Amino acid sequence: MTIHFIGAGPGDPDLMTLKGYKIISKCPVCLYAGSLIPQEILSHCPQNAKLIDTSHMNLDSILAEFILASKNNLDVARLHSGDLSIWSAMGEQIRRLKEERINFSITPGVPSFSAASAVLENEFTLPEVTQTVILTRTAGRATKMPSDESLDNMARIGATLVIHLSIQNIENIIKKLIPYYGENCPIAIIYRASWPDQKIIKGNLLNIIDKIPKELKRTTLIIVSKALFNSDFKESSLYSPYYQTRFKKSINKIEDLDE
């Protein structure tokens, strides 16, 4: 018997891994967050599977379902949106499972920031623009931020910022970022990336506030980067004819082109 933690992807059912689907199709119990997991994914559960929406449950009641399944020797598919590596609350569940000596497995999924990059048709790292992506959030009711992980500290190096779970703080975010990125730095706001009702708002730090619909209050990513909407950058060395790798020889001299 195993609790299978599965990253269900950002929303588009086709962006879930084959491994995830295979596990779901064999588990007689499935726990999922109702507001974040599409019904199309749940349709892959066995016909008589026990489906449990965890959106109204606390950690103790979730653990109780795990223990019950363990006693009945039933595998569980535990679905989380996006990928499990960030803000999934998987860590606290695993800690409890270890205490109960219940087996578990982890299957990664497509994270929302990857889906955002795809819908924007924009790489988040560009040569000599930025080579670093910071995934962060601002403090909310549920989780405080460590004191050394302030937005000011994140912004100082000028890397691409992907800010999760923070649309409610957008005005304060803009004020904090302008001194580091400048008023003209591009920003994208993406609501429910890859879902049928996704919304994309583009602008810069100076004008973005006026463009954001008031109804965007959750499941929204904020991306700030000089790599956004930028076509003025140098090509990488990776595909240069003068760059040698284990698999590709370089052209050392211009004259070699004529040989």
TIPA-953419 format. One line per field, with one value per residue: residue number from 1; residue in one letter; chain; z negated, y negated, x negated of N, C-alpha, C in turn. Coordinates in Angstrom, 2 decimals, padded with zeros to 5 digits. Atoms other than C-alpha are relative to their C-alpha. Example, Ala and Ser with C-alpha at 12.3 -4.5 7.8 and 13.67 -1.06 7.14 Angstrom:
! residues 2
zavex = 1 2 .
mikol = A S .
zagu = A A .
nZ = 000.00 000.06 .
nY = 001.19 001.19 .
nX = -000.89 000.82 .
caZ = -007.80 -007.14 .
caY = 004.50 001.06 .
caX = -012.30 -013.67 .
cZ = 000.00 -000.73 .
cY = -001.20 -001.09 .
cX = -000.90 000.77 .
***
This chain:
! residues 259
zavex = 1 2 3 4 5 6 7 8 9 10 11 12 13 14 15 16 17 18 19 20 21 22 23 24 25 26 27 28 29 30 31 32 33 34 35 36 37 38 39 40 41 42 43 44 45 46 47 48 49 50 51 52 53 54 55 56 57 58 59 60 61 62 63 64 65 66 67 68 69 70 71 72 73 74 75 76 77 78 79 80 81 82 83 84 85 86 87 88 89 90 91 92 93 94 95 96 97 98 99 100 101 102 103 104 105 106 107 108 109 110 111 112 113 114 115 116 117 118 119 120 121 122 123 124 125 126 127 128 129 130 131 132 133 134 135 136 137 138 139 140 141 142 143 144 145 146 147 148 149 150 151 152 153 154 155 156 157 158 159 160 161 162 163 164 165 166 167 168 169 170 171 172 173 174 175 176 177 178 179 180 181 182 183 184 185 186 187 188 189 190 191 192 193 194 195 196 197 198 199 200 201 202 203 204 205 206 207 208 209 210 211 212 213 214 215 216 217 218 219 220 221 222 223 224 225 226 227 228 229 230 231 232 233 234 235 236 237 238 239 240 241 242 243 244 245 246 247 248 249 250 251 252 253 254 255 256 257 258 259 .
mikol = M T I H F I G A G P G D P D L M T L K G Y K I I S K C P V C L Y A G S L I P Q E I L S H C P Q N A K L I D T S H M N L D S I L A E F I L A S K N N L D V A R L H S G D L S I W S A M G E Q I R R L K E E R I N F S I T P G V P S F S A A S A V L E N E F T L P E V T Q T V I L T R T A G R A T K M P S D E S L D N M A R I G A T L V I H L S I Q N I E N I I K K L I P Y Y G E N C P I A I I Y R A S W P D Q K I I K G N L L N I I D K I P K E L K R T T L I I V S K A L F N S D F K E S S L Y S P Y Y Q T R F K K S I N K I E D L D E .
zagu = A A A A A A A A A A A A A A A A A A A A A A A A A A A A A A A A A A A A A A A A A A A A A A A A A A A A A A A A A A A A A A A A A A A A A A A A A A A A A A A A A A A A A A A A A A A A A A A A A A A A A A A A A A A A A A A A A A A A A A A A A A A A A A A A A A A A A A A A A A A A A A A A A A A A A A A A A A A A A A A A A A A A A A A A A A A A A A A A A A A A A A A A A A A A A A A A A A A A A A A A A A A A A A A A A A A A A A A A A A A A A A A A A A A A A A A A A A A A A A A A A A A A A A A A A A A A A A A A A A A .
nZ = 000.00 -000.16 -000.30 -001.16 -000.23 -001.44 -000.53 -001.04 -001.06 000.23 -000.31 -001.22 000.29 -000.85 000.56 001.10 -000.51 -000.24 001.23 000.90 -000.46 000.23 001.43 000.31 -000.55 000.77 001.43 000.37 000.78 -000.54 000.71 -000.93 000.32 -000.95 -000.80 -000.76 -000.80 -000.97 000.00 -001.03 000.63 000.88 -000.83 -000.18 001.17 -000.22 -000.03 001.33 000.94 001.01 -000.31 001.19 -000.21 001.23 000.15 001.27 001.04 000.63 -000.09 000.78 -000.71 -001.15 000.53 000.37 -001.23 -000.32 000.95 -000.35 -001.21 000.35 000.70 -000.99 -001.03 -001.24 -000.49 -000.07 -000.86 000.67 -001.08 000.28 -001.24 -000.37 000.42 001.45 000.62 000.58 000.52 -000.18 001.32 000.02 001.06 001.29 -000.13 000.04 001.38 000.71 -000.52 000.56 001.38 -000.03 -000.75 -001.19 -001.21 -000.93 -001.17 -000.51 -001.45 -000.29 -001.04 -000.68 000.87 -000.63 -000.65 -001.32 -000.85 -000.28 -001.04 -001.27 -000.50 -000.36 -001.09 000.46 000.91 001.16 000.05 -001.29 000.11 000.41 000.56 001.31 -000.02 001.27 000.26 001.42 000.32 001.35 000.32 001.09 001.20 -000.02 001.26 000.35 000.15 000.11 -000.72 000.81 -000.01 -001.02 -001.33 -000.38 -001.43 -000.29 -000.16 -001.23 -001.15 -000.10 -001.06 -001.30 -000.71 -000.27 001.19 -000.19 001.32 000.16 001.16 000.50 -000.79 000.92 000.45 -001.22 000.08 000.82 -000.79 -001.01 000.68 000.45 -001.11 -000.89 000.25 -000.45 -001.40 -000.81 -000.35 -001.31 -000.02 -000.38 000.98 -000.51 001.00 -000.65 000.80 -000.35 -001.19 -000.73 000.12 -001.08 000.32 000.36 -000.41 -000.05 -000.02 -000.21 000.16 000.72 001.41 000.17 -000.46 000.12 000.98 -000.65 -000.96 000.66 000.40 001.44 000.41 000.14 001.42 000.39 -001.09 -000.94 000.06 -000.34 -000.54 -000.25 -000.57 -001.19 -001.08 -000.60 -001.20 -000.34 -001.19 -000.15 000.83 -000.76 -000.08 000.88 -000.66 -000.12 -001.40 -000.83 -000.71 000.59 001.37 -000.09 001.08 -000.21 -001.16 -001.13 -000.19 -000.30 -001.13 000.69 -000.81 -000.99 -001.27 000.01 -000.57 -001.44 -000.28 .
nY = 001.19 001.20 001.31 000.51 001.45 000.19 001.34 -000.12 000.99 001.35 000.12 -000.74 -001.43 -000.58 000.33 -000.91 -001.02 -001.34 -000.77 000.40 -000.61 -001.44 -000.25 000.34 -001.00 -001.24 000.27 -000.01 001.19 001.20 001.26 001.08 001.34 000.17 001.22 000.07 -001.20 -000.11 -001.23 -000.91 -000.84 -000.95 -001.02 -001.12 -000.87 -001.18 000.32 000.02 000.58 000.95 001.31 000.85 001.38 000.43 001.46 000.35 -000.86 000.40 -001.02 -001.19 -000.77 -000.61 -001.13 -001.05 -000.73 -000.80 -001.12 -000.90 -000.71 -000.91 -001.13 -000.79 -000.38 000.65 001.07 001.33 001.04 001.30 000.95 001.41 000.75 000.37 -000.94 -000.19 000.49 001.33 000.42 -001.07 -000.55 -001.42 -000.27 -000.28 -001.28 -001.06 -000.12 -000.81 -001.37 -000.64 -000.33 -001.13 -001.07 -000.29 000.20 001.05 000.26 001.37 000.13 001.44 000.50 001.25 001.12 001.09 000.99 -000.54 000.26 001.44 000.25 -000.51 000.83 001.30 -000.25 000.80 -000.60 000.86 000.32 000.39 000.29 001.32 000.76 -000.65 -001.45 -000.48 000.13 -000.12 -000.32 000.50 000.44 000.98 -000.51 -000.04 -000.43 -001.37 -000.24 001.15 -000.12 000.18 001.41 000.28 -000.25 001.11 000.27 000.86 -000.87 -000.77 000.89 000.71 -000.48 000.28 -001.24 -000.21 -000.31 -000.63 000.19 -000.81 000.16 001.36 001.04 000.91 000.99 000.49 001.41 000.06 -000.65 000.97 001.06 -000.52 -000.44 001.10 000.49 -000.96 -000.40 001.16 000.08 -000.59 -001.46 -000.77 -000.85 -000.75 -000.57 -001.13 -000.64 -001.39 -000.36 -001.23 -000.34 000.62 001.38 000.75 001.40 000.50 001.46 000.41 001.42 000.26 000.24 001.28 000.04 -001.28 000.04 000.43 -001.01 -001.25 -000.08 -000.10 -001.35 -000.88 -000.01 -001.23 -000.81 000.95 000.17 001.30 -000.22 001.25 -000.37 000.69 -000.98 -000.04 000.79 000.58 -000.59 000.59 -000.73 -000.77 -001.43 -000.76 -000.71 -001.41 -000.42 000.73 -000.88 000.17 -000.54 -001.45 -000.85 -001.41 -000.53 000.93 000.65 001.43 000.57 000.87 001.15 000.37 -000.63 -001.38 -000.05 -000.23 -001.30 .
nX = -000.85 000.84 -000.59 000.72 -000.10 000.11 -000.16 -001.02 000.21 -000.52 -001.43 -000.29 000.16 001.03 001.31 000.33 000.91 -000.54 000.17 -001.07 -001.25 000.05 -000.22 -001.38 -000.92 000.07 -000.22 -001.42 -000.30 000.65 -000.20 000.33 -000.51 -001.09 000.04 001.25 000.18 -001.08 -000.79 000.53 001.02 -000.69 -000.67 000.93 -000.08 -000.84 -001.43 -000.59 000.98 -000.46 000.56 -000.10 000.42 000.67 -000.03 -000.67 000.57 001.26 001.04 -000.37 -001.03 000.67 000.77 -000.95 -000.32 001.19 000.07 -001.10 000.39 001.07 -000.61 -000.74 000.96 -000.41 000.89 -000.62 000.56 -000.14 000.27 000.26 000.14 001.36 001.02 000.00 001.23 -000.18 -001.30 -001.00 -000.33 000.34 000.97 -000.65 -000.69 001.02 000.47 -000.99 000.04 001.19 -000.32 -000.93 000.66 -000.79 000.80 -000.44 000.84 -000.14 000.07 -000.02 -000.90 000.37 -000.33 -000.76 000.86 000.35 -001.17 -000.01 000.99 -000.53 -001.10 000.59 000.95 001.14 000.96 000.23 001.43 000.56 001.43 000.46 -001.12 -000.06 000.19 -000.51 -001.43 -000.33 -001.39 -000.24 -001.36 -000.02 -000.67 -001.46 -000.62 000.34 001.43 000.89 001.26 001.21 000.40 001.02 -000.56 -000.86 -000.03 001.16 001.17 -000.17 000.07 001.27 000.88 -000.60 -000.35 -001.41 -000.78 -001.30 -000.60 -001.20 -000.89 000.23 -000.68 -000.66 000.99 000.64 000.38 001.21 001.06 000.47 000.75 001.28 000.84 000.39 001.37 001.00 -000.19 -000.37 -001.42 -000.28 000.26 -001.20 -000.66 -001.15 -000.90 -000.66 -001.04 -000.32 000.78 -000.32 -001.43 -000.79 -000.34 001.21 000.09 001.37 000.09 001.39 000.25 001.25 -000.26 -000.69 -001.39 -000.70 -001.09 -001.24 -000.43 -000.38 -001.41 -000.17 -000.40 001.16 000.33 000.68 000.56 000.59 001.45 000.56 001.35 000.71 001.30 000.48 -000.01 -001.32 -000.30 001.30 000.60 001.33 000.96 000.98 -000.24 000.87 001.10 -000.32 -000.13 000.96 000.94 001.33 -000.02 000.19 -000.49 000.35 -000.72 000.05 001.29 -000.10 000.73 000.96 000.36 -001.00 000.34 -000.46 -001.34 000.09 000.59 .
caZ = 000.00 001.00 000.88 004.32 004.31 007.88 009.46 011.59 013.67 014.09 015.36 018.90 018.48 021.35 019.29 016.73 017.01 018.38 015.16 013.18 015.31 014.99 011.20 010.99 013.15 010.63 007.31 005.65 003.55 004.80 002.72 004.68 004.30 005.90 007.10 008.68 010.26 013.52 013.75 016.88 014.72 012.22 015.10 015.23 011.76 011.64 012.12 008.48 006.93 003.74 004.65 001.80 002.28 -000.25 000.19 -002.98 -005.00 -007.50 -007.84 -010.53 -008.44 -005.39 -007.47 -008.74 -005.14 -004.58 -007.69 -006.72 -003.25 -004.79 -007.08 -004.07 -001.97 000.68 002.75 002.76 005.49 003.71 006.37 006.02 008.65 010.58 009.19 005.68 005.10 004.19 002.04 002.21 -001.55 -000.69 -003.30 -006.29 -004.94 -004.38 -007.90 -009.24 -006.95 -008.17 -011.75 -010.82 -008.79 -005.70 -002.32 000.14 003.58 005.40 009.07 010.26 012.47 014.80 012.62 013.28 014.08 016.93 018.28 017.98 020.05 022.73 022.94 023.04 025.74 023.75 022.26 018.76 019.22 022.09 022.79 021.06 019.89 017.01 016.28 013.02 012.17 008.64 007.55 004.57 002.93 000.49 -003.02 -003.33 -005.98 -005.81 -005.63 -006.85 -004.92 -006.52 -007.39 -004.92 -002.02 -001.61 001.86 001.67 001.20 004.08 006.37 005.77 008.36 011.14 012.01 013.44 010.62 010.68 007.79 006.69 004.42 004.22 006.59 003.56 002.80 006.33 005.51 002.76 005.03 007.76 005.31 004.00 007.42 009.31 007.50 008.62 012.05 013.21 014.27 017.80 016.78 018.43 016.30 017.09 014.98 015.80 014.36 014.42 016.90 019.39 018.23 020.78 018.93 018.62 018.81 019.76 018.93 020.22 019.37 017.43 013.76 014.28 016.09 015.09 012.13 014.35 016.62 014.02 013.76 010.22 010.28 010.42 006.78 006.82 008.95 010.58 011.38 011.47 013.69 013.71 015.99 018.48 020.49 021.16 024.63 025.38 028.88 028.38 026.96 028.07 029.29 026.97 027.74 027.65 031.39 032.57 035.25 033.23 030.00 029.55 027.48 027.09 029.99 032.24 033.61 033.86 036.89 035.64 038.52 040.89 043.81 042.72 043.92 047.51 047.16 .
caY = 000.00 -003.41 -007.07 -008.41 -012.18 -013.33 -016.73 -017.17 -020.03 -023.64 -022.97 -021.67 -017.91 -017.19 -018.70 -015.91 -013.24 -009.78 -008.32 -010.34 -009.12 -005.51 -005.73 -007.44 -004.77 -002.09 -003.81 -003.02 -006.20 -009.73 -012.88 -016.15 -019.90 -020.58 -024.11 -023.29 -019.83 -019.58 -017.02 -015.61 -014.34 -012.74 -010.88 -008.69 -007.28 -003.76 -003.68 -002.99 -004.97 -006.93 -010.60 -013.02 -016.79 -018.11 -021.80 -021.74 -019.44 -020.06 -018.08 -015.76 -014.78 -014.17 -011.98 -010.08 -009.17 -008.01 -005.81 -004.37 -003.50 -001.94 000.27 001.39 001.91 -000.57 -002.69 -006.43 -009.00 -012.32 -015.03 -018.48 -021.19 -022.07 -020.42 -019.13 -020.82 -024.25 -025.39 -022.03 -021.30 -017.87 -018.18 -018.26 -015.31 -013.24 -014.02 -012.56 -009.53 -008.79 -008.91 -006.43 -004.31 -004.48 -004.11 -006.99 -007.89 -011.21 -011.86 -015.37 -017.51 -020.51 -023.65 -026.70 -028.93 -026.57 -026.82 -030.60 -030.64 -028.59 -030.76 -033.90 -032.30 -033.69 -032.15 -033.47 -033.44 -035.24 -035.56 -038.59 -039.74 -037.35 -033.78 -033.40 -032.77 -033.35 -031.65 -033.49 -034.84 -037.54 -037.05 -036.05 -034.98 -031.34 -031.69 -034.28 -034.98 -034.44 -037.81 -037.47 -036.59 -040.00 -041.14 -043.79 -041.08 -039.04 -042.08 -043.33 -041.12 -041.96 -038.34 -037.14 -037.13 -034.69 -035.70 -033.22 -033.56 -037.33 -039.11 -040.60 -042.47 -043.72 -047.44 -046.96 -044.63 -047.28 -049.95 -047.71 -046.58 -049.89 -051.10 -047.94 -047.21 -050.65 -051.82 -050.43 -046.87 -044.41 -042.51 -039.82 -038.81 -035.35 -034.04 -030.25 -029.50 -026.76 -026.63 -027.43 -030.68 -031.85 -035.59 -037.29 -040.93 -042.52 -045.85 -047.48 -048.27 -051.79 -050.95 -047.39 -048.29 -049.99 -046.94 -044.27 -043.25 -043.50 -039.92 -038.48 -037.52 -034.04 -031.40 -034.20 -034.46 -037.72 -037.65 -040.55 -040.36 -042.26 -039.03 -039.48 -040.68 -041.29 -040.67 -042.65 -040.03 -038.14 -034.58 -031.96 -030.13 -026.80 -026.69 -028.93 -027.35 -028.59 -026.85 -023.30 -020.64 -016.90 -016.43 -019.41 -020.64 -024.36 -026.37 -028.01 -030.36 -032.27 -030.76 -027.32 -028.22 -027.98 -024.56 .
caX = 000.00 -001.39 -000.32 -001.27 -001.89 -001.38 -001.99 001.12 -000.27 000.85 004.38 004.36 005.01 002.61 -000.21 -000.13 -002.80 -002.09 -003.45 -000.93 001.97 000.82 000.75 004.14 005.75 004.80 005.58 008.93 008.68 007.93 007.49 007.44 007.90 011.27 010.61 007.23 007.56 009.57 012.37 010.72 007.85 010.22 011.89 008.78 009.51 010.96 014.74 015.58 012.72 013.33 012.84 012.14 011.99 009.47 010.32 012.47 010.17 007.38 004.16 005.53 008.56 006.35 004.07 007.10 007.96 004.38 004.50 007.89 006.60 003.51 005.62 007.66 004.53 005.69 003.29 003.99 003.44 002.80 003.08 001.54 001.63 -001.52 -004.64 -005.21 -008.55 -007.16 -004.21 -002.47 -002.23 -003.60 -006.35 -004.00 -002.01 -005.15 -006.34 -003.10 -003.33 -006.83 -005.58 -002.84 -005.28 -003.09 -004.79 -004.68 -006.01 -006.47 -005.75 -006.71 -004.50 -004.70 -004.95 -002.81 -005.79 -006.75 -003.21 -003.46 -006.63 -004.86 -001.73 -003.89 -006.10 -009.01 -012.15 -012.84 -016.64 -018.35 -022.09 -023.62 -020.16 -019.55 -020.57 -018.70 -015.05 -013.81 -010.59 -009.19 -006.05 -005.04 -003.72 -000.09 002.38 001.28 -002.50 -004.97 -008.17 -011.60 -013.12 -016.01 -013.69 -012.14 -011.17 -013.89 -016.52 -015.09 -015.06 -018.59 -020.28 -017.81 -016.98 -013.70 -011.17 -008.26 -006.03 -003.38 -000.35 -000.67 001.72 003.47 000.23 -000.40 -000.47 -003.06 -005.07 -005.26 -006.41 -009.17 -010.41 -010.56 -013.73 -015.55 -014.07 -012.93 -009.49 -009.84 -010.71 -008.30 -005.81 -003.25 -000.27 001.07 004.32 004.83 002.05 003.05 006.71 009.45 010.21 006.60 005.95 002.69 002.00 -001.19 -002.73 -005.53 -005.92 -004.56 -001.31 -000.39 001.84 004.40 004.57 005.32 009.00 010.30 011.59 008.05 007.60 006.04 004.24 002.27 -001.44 -003.39 -006.47 -008.92 -011.92 -014.03 -013.91 -010.19 -009.17 -012.86 -014.22 -017.43 -019.78 -022.85 -022.56 -023.98 -027.20 -025.41 -024.67 -027.48 -029.69 -032.69 -031.68 -032.93 -031.21 -031.66 -029.25 -030.02 -033.33 -033.98 -035.05 -038.23 -038.81 -036.57 -038.49 -037.31 -033.83 -035.03 -036.61 .
cZ = 000.00 000.20 001.12 000.12 001.46 000.34 001.21 001.10 -000.25 000.27 001.23 -000.27 000.83 -000.52 -001.27 000.57 000.22 -001.26 -000.99 000.37 -000.30 -001.46 -000.37 000.43 -000.81 -001.48 -000.34 -000.87 000.60 -000.84 000.89 -000.50 001.06 000.91 000.96 000.93 000.97 -000.08 001.03 -000.57 -000.89 000.79 000.24 -001.22 000.35 -000.20 -001.39 -001.06 -000.99 000.24 -001.17 000.31 -001.32 -000.28 -001.31 -001.19 -000.62 000.05 -000.75 000.75 001.27 -000.45 -000.38 001.22 000.42 -000.89 000.30 001.24 -000.29 -000.69 000.96 001.17 001.39 000.37 000.16 001.00 -000.69 001.00 -000.53 001.33 000.28 -000.32 -001.52 -000.72 -000.67 -000.42 000.18 -001.33 -000.06 -001.20 -001.32 000.04 -000.07 -001.41 -000.82 000.46 -000.53 -001.45 -000.09 000.72 001.16 001.22 000.85 001.18 000.48 001.51 000.35 001.11 000.63 -000.90 000.75 000.68 001.36 000.97 000.37 001.09 001.37 000.55 000.39 001.23 -000.28 -000.94 -001.14 -000.22 001.41 -000.17 -000.30 -000.42 -001.43 000.18 -001.28 -000.09 -001.48 -000.15 -001.44 -000.17 -001.02 -001.17 000.16 -001.34 -000.45 -000.35 -000.07 000.83 -000.97 000.17 001.08 001.42 000.40 001.50 000.41 000.22 001.29 001.23 000.26 001.17 001.40 000.80 000.35 -001.29 000.41 -001.37 -000.05 -001.14 -000.56 000.75 -000.90 -000.50 001.17 -000.11 -000.81 000.73 001.00 -000.64 -000.40 001.16 000.88 -000.30 000.53 001.49 000.93 000.44 001.30 000.08 000.34 -001.15 000.70 -001.18 000.70 -000.99 000.55 001.31 000.48 -000.18 001.15 -000.25 -000.39 000.52 -000.09 000.08 000.08 -000.20 -000.57 -001.43 -000.25 000.32 -000.30 -000.94 000.66 000.96 -000.64 -000.37 -001.49 -000.45 -000.14 -001.45 -000.45 001.26 001.11 -000.23 000.41 000.45 000.37 000.52 001.20 001.19 000.69 001.21 000.53 001.21 000.24 -000.95 000.89 000.04 -000.91 000.81 000.36 001.45 000.93 000.71 -000.59 -001.43 000.08 -001.23 000.27 001.30 001.25 000.05 000.36 001.29 -000.57 000.76 001.03 001.32 000.09 000.62 001.49 000.36 000.22 .
cY = -001.24 -001.24 -000.60 -001.51 -000.27 -001.48 000.05 -001.03 -001.29 -000.15 000.75 001.49 000.67 -000.29 000.80 001.13 001.33 000.86 -000.33 000.63 001.49 000.34 -000.26 001.11 001.29 -000.20 -000.03 -001.18 -001.18 -001.21 -001.13 -001.33 -000.39 -001.20 -000.05 001.18 000.14 001.35 000.99 000.92 001.05 001.11 001.20 000.91 001.23 -000.34 -000.14 -000.60 -000.94 -001.32 -000.95 -001.37 -000.53 -001.50 -000.44 000.72 -000.61 001.18 001.27 000.85 000.65 001.22 001.15 000.84 000.87 001.25 001.03 000.82 001.02 001.26 000.93 000.44 -000.55 -001.10 -001.30 -000.87 -001.34 -001.07 -001.41 -000.72 -000.33 001.10 000.00 -000.68 -001.36 -000.21 001.05 000.53 001.50 000.33 000.37 001.31 001.16 000.19 000.86 001.46 000.77 000.41 001.22 001.22 000.50 -000.33 -001.13 -000.06 -001.41 000.00 -001.49 -000.36 -001.27 -001.18 -001.14 -001.01 000.50 -000.21 -001.47 -000.37 000.42 -000.91 -001.39 000.11 -000.73 000.81 -000.98 -000.29 -000.29 -000.35 -001.47 -000.93 000.47 001.50 000.63 -000.24 000.24 000.26 -000.43 -000.36 -001.11 000.60 -000.07 000.44 001.36 000.17 -001.31 000.25 -000.09 -001.43 -000.33 000.30 -001.07 -000.22 -000.90 000.85 000.81 -000.87 -000.57 000.44 -000.19 001.22 000.02 000.41 000.64 000.04 000.72 -000.53 -001.42 -001.09 -001.00 -001.09 -000.75 -001.46 -000.16 000.62 -000.98 -001.09 000.48 000.31 -001.14 -000.53 000.92 000.30 -001.19 000.07 000.72 001.49 000.75 000.86 000.71 000.56 001.12 000.68 001.38 000.43 001.40 000.45 -000.66 -001.47 -000.84 -001.43 -000.43 -001.52 -000.38 -001.50 -000.23 -000.37 -001.30 000.09 001.26 -000.05 -000.32 001.05 001.27 -000.01 000.25 001.42 000.97 -000.05 001.26 000.72 -000.87 -000.11 -001.42 000.23 -001.35 000.34 -000.87 000.96 000.08 -000.92 -000.69 000.72 -000.51 000.68 000.81 001.48 000.73 000.67 001.44 000.48 -000.78 000.97 -000.06 000.55 001.53 000.70 001.43 000.53 -000.87 -000.66 -001.46 -000.33 -001.05 -001.26 -000.27 000.71 001.43 000.13 000.34 001.39 001.07 .
cX = -000.88 000.88 -000.84 000.26 -000.30 000.19 000.92 -000.14 000.75 001.50 000.42 -000.22 -001.09 -001.41 -000.31 -000.85 000.71 -000.09 001.11 001.32 000.03 000.27 001.45 000.96 000.05 000.33 001.49 000.42 -000.76 000.38 -000.50 000.56 001.03 -000.10 -001.19 -000.23 001.17 000.73 -000.52 -001.08 000.65 000.69 -000.89 -000.04 000.83 001.48 000.61 -000.94 000.69 -000.69 000.26 -000.57 -000.57 000.11 000.64 -000.62 -001.25 -000.96 000.38 001.03 -000.56 -000.79 000.92 000.40 -001.18 -000.05 001.09 -000.35 -001.09 000.55 000.73 -000.86 000.38 -000.99 000.78 -000.74 000.27 -000.43 -000.20 -000.18 -001.46 -000.99 -000.07 -001.16 000.16 001.45 001.09 000.53 -000.23 -000.88 000.66 000.77 -000.99 -000.54 000.96 -000.03 -001.20 000.24 000.91 -000.58 000.86 -000.85 000.56 -000.96 000.29 -000.19 000.09 000.98 -000.52 000.38 000.68 -000.91 -000.48 001.15 000.08 -000.99 000.53 001.09 -000.49 -000.91 -001.31 -000.88 -000.27 -001.48 -000.48 -001.47 -000.28 001.14 000.24 -000.14 000.53 001.50 000.25 001.49 000.24 001.46 -000.11 000.77 001.51 000.54 -000.51 -001.48 -000.78 -001.26 -001.17 -000.54 -001.01 000.48 001.00 -000.07 -001.16 -001.25 000.07 -000.26 -001.38 -000.86 000.60 000.37 001.48 000.70 001.32 000.65 001.34 000.86 000.00 000.76 000.70 -000.94 -000.64 -000.45 -001.29 -001.19 -000.59 -000.85 -001.39 -000.94 -000.50 -001.41 -001.09 000.08 000.30 001.45 000.33 -000.26 001.29 000.52 001.16 000.77 000.77 000.94 000.30 -000.68 000.36 001.45 000.78 000.32 -001.22 000.08 -001.46 000.03 -001.47 -000.13 -001.38 000.36 000.76 001.49 000.82 001.20 001.32 000.55 000.56 001.49 000.14 000.33 -001.17 -000.49 -000.72 -000.49 -000.59 -001.50 -000.37 -001.43 -000.60 -001.38 -000.34 -000.11 001.36 000.10 -001.25 -000.57 -001.42 -000.99 -000.93 000.39 -000.98 -001.11 000.36 000.02 -000.92 -000.94 -001.40 -000.09 -000.04 000.56 -000.47 000.59 -000.14 -001.37 000.21 -000.74 -000.94 -000.34 001.09 -000.29 000.51 001.39 -000.03 -000.54 001.06 .
***
